[in-house]
Amino acid sequence: MLKVQEIRELIKLVDQSSIDEFVYENEGSKIKMKKNVLSTVTTIQPITPAAVDIAPTIQTIPVETSAPVAQVQETKQETAKVEPSNQVDIVNLLKITSPMVGTFYASPTPDTDVYVRSGSKVSKDSIVCIVEAMKLFNEIEAEVNGEIVEVLVKNGQLVEYGQPLFLVKPE
C-alpha cells in the first residue's frame, strides 16, 4: 500500500508529465488520476449601440484544464440570500474541517442515529463524524464548544483535506 507522501509524489509527477491518465493497482488497491478535464467557459458578447433591440449572443466553448484530479464531480452551488442582520452571525461562525481525504460518515453505523445535526450542542471533545481513509475509521472531534449551525456534507460523500464539514456557532 502506498503512503500518503508517495501518493503526493505521484500526483506531482503526473501533473508535470504529458500523460492525461494514470492508473496504479496493487494488492487490491487502485489509484486513478486524470488531468486535462473538459470544462465549460461561457462568454457573452456585448450589445453594440447599433443593435440595441437585439439580445446578446452567448457562446459556450469547451476548454481543457491541466489540473490533475482524482475524481471529477459537477456540483451546482446556489447563492444563498443572506439577511443583513444575519451577516454578523455568519462572520462569527467557525468551521470544523476534514483533517484528511476520505469518506464522510455522519453516524457510527448505518442503522444508528447521527452524531450531530443542526442545533446540536458540541464540546471540544465531542465526536461529530467519522472520516474513513484507507479502511481506517477516524473519529473527528469538534475541537470547539458551541452549537452546530449547518452540516455541509452528506453521508457517504468524499471529502478533501481541509474541506469544511460543519459550521459552528461558538459559545
Sequence and secondary structure as in RCSB ss.txt:
>XXXX:A:sequence
MLKVQEIRELIKLVDQSSIDEFVYENEGSKIKMKKNVLSTVTTIQPITPAAVDIAPTIQTIPVETSAPVAQVQET
KQETAKVEPSNQVDIVNLLKITSPMVGTFYASPTPDTDVYVRSGSKVSKDSIVCIVEAMKLFNEIEAEVNGEIVE
VLVKNGQLVEYGQPLFLVKPE
>XXXX:A:secstr
   HHHHHHHHHHHHHSS SEEEEEETTEEEEEE S EEEEEEE    GGGTTS   EEEEEEE    BS     
        GGGHHHHHT EEEE SSSEEEESSSSTTS  S  TT EE TT EEEEEEETTEEEEEE  S EEEEE
E S TT EE TT EEEEEEE 
